[in-house]
Amino acid sequence: MRARLVLTLILSLMPAAASAQPAAVVVVDDGAPELAWRRWQRRLESELEAPTTLEAWARDRAPIGRVSPERLEVLSLIETLLIRARHATASLQERDALGILTRAERLAEQHLDVPGMSDWYAEVQLAIAITAAQAGMDGLSGAALRRAASVDPQRDVQVAEARPEVVERARQIRRAAVTGPRGRFEVRSDVDGAVVMLDDRTIGALPRTLTAPVGLHVLRVEAPGHRPWARVVQVLEGERPALSVQLSPTRELAAARRVEAAARAGEPEAVVAALAALASLTDSAGSPEVWLLWAGRGPLDRAVALRCDAERCDPARRYTGDAPVALSAPPSVAPQERSLEWLAEIPFEPPPPPEPEWYERWWLWVGAGAIAIGALTAILVAAQPQGPGPVDPVLVLPPQYLPGGR
């Protein structure tokens, strides 16, 4: 048991890998077209060193199997109580030992969400069974043996731990638990990515139908960013109704959702306050920064970004569609109010000139002039005097050239 405790401590306290300060881009819901703000969001995230979302950041802070050191201290306390109970049983103080074991059982039931607790719960039940058998409480001893066999069927009572009849009875109960009837029930959860464990054995993602021997079992459901849920459930023979599990978010996830809500509403002061509350729950170096993004609602391809951390919000940064996003050298910096006015402004275009009257149209007068010139030309040609007609060559020849002339 001590080796199992050490392994649990090592796996649960293993630190997360160090990474750069994350940055989350939250689009302010101000009625901008979806295509516009999605394109600007991708461009802004491409410039960030560690882009993420507040939801993903909070889930990474509490992965499945991670337990705080305070929660793991209960394992050491249960082990201490078991040692005290064994000493009391060896001194023939069975009632005192049962009182100590009752406290250990209560602690185990209250901390079933701690990885490895199902084995400790079974260990406490075996100690209760051995102590009760020594005190002549056969009913209590048999019930505790059945609970231990259901939760941890691999744990067998050794000859050095109890009288031979108790050892034999424990083996029979354990064999019956393994080969006895089984029950089926479905487990569901209201959180995506939830995983179910039965007696500290990972079964898989939910929803899932479980098949287990009849008896008591430790059921645990975990999801990233949520507090684990664990109970001792009674599995009955045959098909049973489904079990729906509702998980509560961790304090980090709840605080991150408040930051995101303030960012979506476009309230920088509320974002700073929510980030300060979030930083108080974590180390300041690992708390995220948030970029508020407004996309252009007018005809111009523009965007405004506002970087906020747990202390303040920087002046707003303006970006235009014809230039790439550059966080190190923003195109323009201005107060948020003026930037939002600039974002929604409509470019000025001079009005078109008024339509001219019919008599002011140039083509009308050009056509009329052409017609007038043509008419005047025709009149002038017609008014020219007629010249002499054609000359008959016979009339102008001398007589000697005429036929019969001399």
Number of C-alpha atoms within 10 A of each C-alpha: 10 10 8 11 17 11 12 19 19 10 13 17 14 10 9 11 5 7 8 11 14 19 23 22 24 23 22 22 16 13 11 17 13 11 10 16 22 14 11 26 21 11 14 20 17 13 14 15 11 14 20 16 17 25 17 14 21 24 20 14 17 21 16 20 17 18 21 13 11 7 12 20 11 18 22 13 13 24 18 12 19 22 14 16 27 21 14 18 21 13 10 14 15 23 15 14 25 21 13 20 24 17 15 25 20 13 17 23 17 14 19 23 24 24 25 19 25 27 21 24 26 27 21 25 25 26 25 29 28 27 27 22 20 18 16 11 13 15 12 15 24 21 16 21 26 24 22 33 28 25 27 21 18 12 16 14 21 14 12 8 13 17 14 13 11 22 17 15 15 26 19 14 20 24 13 17 22 16 10 13 14 17 17 18 18 16 19 19 21 13 18 11 14 21 23 26 18 21 24 21 14 12 14 16 18 20 19 16 14 16 16 19 21 21 21 19 24 25 22 25 27 25 25 24 25 24 19 26 19 21 15 17 13 15 20 17 17 12 13 12 9 15 13 12 17 14 18 16 20 18 16 24 24 16 22 25 18 20 25 24 17 21 26 19 16 20 14 24 15 16 27 22 18 23 27 19 17 24 20 13 13 13 9 13 10 15 22 26 20 29 25 27 25 28 29 26 20 15 11 15 15 22 26 24 29 21 19 22 21 20 12 15 19 17 16 22 21 22 23 17 12 8 9 13 20 14 12 7 9 14 14 13 17 15 12 19 10 10 21 19 10 18 23 17 14 12 8 6 6 5 6 6 6 6 8 9 7 9 9 10 11 11 11 11 12 11 11 12 12 10 12 12 11 11 11 10 11 11 10 9 9 8 8 8 6 6 6 5 6 6 8 8 7 10 9 8 10 9 12 9 10 11 7 7 8 7
